[in-house]
Amino acid sequence: MLFKNVLVNEDIKKKLVTSVREDRISHAQLFLGQPGNHSFALALAYSRYICCENKGEWDSCGICPSCHKFDKLEHPDLHLIFPNSNTKEITKDSDSEQLSQQFTKFILQNNYHISIEDWLVELGGENKQAAINIRDCANIIYHNNNHAYEGGYKIFILWMAERLRHDAAPKLLKTLEEPENKTLFILIAENSDKILATILSRTQLIKIPQIKQELIATQLEKEFHAPLNICNDIAAISEGNYIQAIRYYNEQEELEKQLARFNLLFTQIMQHAGNDTTKNFLELKNMFDELIKEGREPQKNFLMYVSITIRKLLMLNTNNEALLKATEREKQLLEKFKNIITLKNISGILEECNTAIFHIERNGNSSLIFADFFLKLVSKIQGTK
Ligand SMILES: [Zn+2]
């Protein structure tokens, strides 16, 4: 990772580069920022620059032996410490060193856009308790007390430092306060409230802002070769979280499908509520049949989409438009049904969504559930017209 590819404001990069060039790197730093920003990539670009054998004015050379090792995240003086737990392969006493290959592969596969949720899945799905543990701290202290393999800096990156176990953290305090010469600790966290005050007080805080909307759009365009209007649309609802933007990008087709289904369902509901039962009911029936064929998960997803969209409709209807996160296509749809959801009928409608989900989860007859859902919604909307 080079600075030029990090999605962080230039002034933060400049500050870090300058600290290296002026030889005043502070030995323990905390990069704090919201999920989906590029803190982790920034920490790697910074580490790489420190170790680069032929530094440019503002970035690493990219071609020296040290840079090549950083390409593969295999530099012997770069120590990555991250939340871990036992896995299928490592059944006892896990630590970051044992899982380092899996973690490195995960970083490279995700192009340095990593999230704790995705990492937990990678660890085996149900490892909600993954933590930086006592063994990790012992390893840090061991490496801190030994010479750097390549004679330069030893760098420890602690990703998701809020997951440093509180019983392990005290072991690190002395090391953080008085590290060996040429040692750098970079702690990366999303939530400083969960970090012990004694750790916080020993680190220099660097706040990493959310990624700017324009930067998200251009990065999506670059990475996925997608049309700029789509990228702009996704960037607008991603709230500075690039990982979320990638998810939205991958789910576009799904979103289009949900939009079309919602449109059909609510067009029919409006017509029935207005006692016009002649139009296109067959089309709605076909839509339900298709959805039912897809299985119970997609049926649930659609109902959840309906309930989220209904909440958005209410926001629009109660002049909370500024809080509304929606793509341009969604906004068009919302505008069309704007007036049907009110404070009076919303709770009843949301209840119907939940009831339908409840019955689908319990293997009820989906055809009956959707027919019932439709009629209930007609009557709720009719009752408040
Ligand atoms: Zn280099």
Boltz pocket constraint, residues with backbone or C-beta under 6 A from the ligand:
constraints:
  - pocket:
      binder: B
      contacts: [[A, 48], [A, 51], [A, 52], [A, 53], [A, 54], [A, 55], [A, 60], [A, 61], [A, 62], [A, 63], [A, 64], [A, 65], [A, 66], [A, 67]]
      max_distance: 6.0
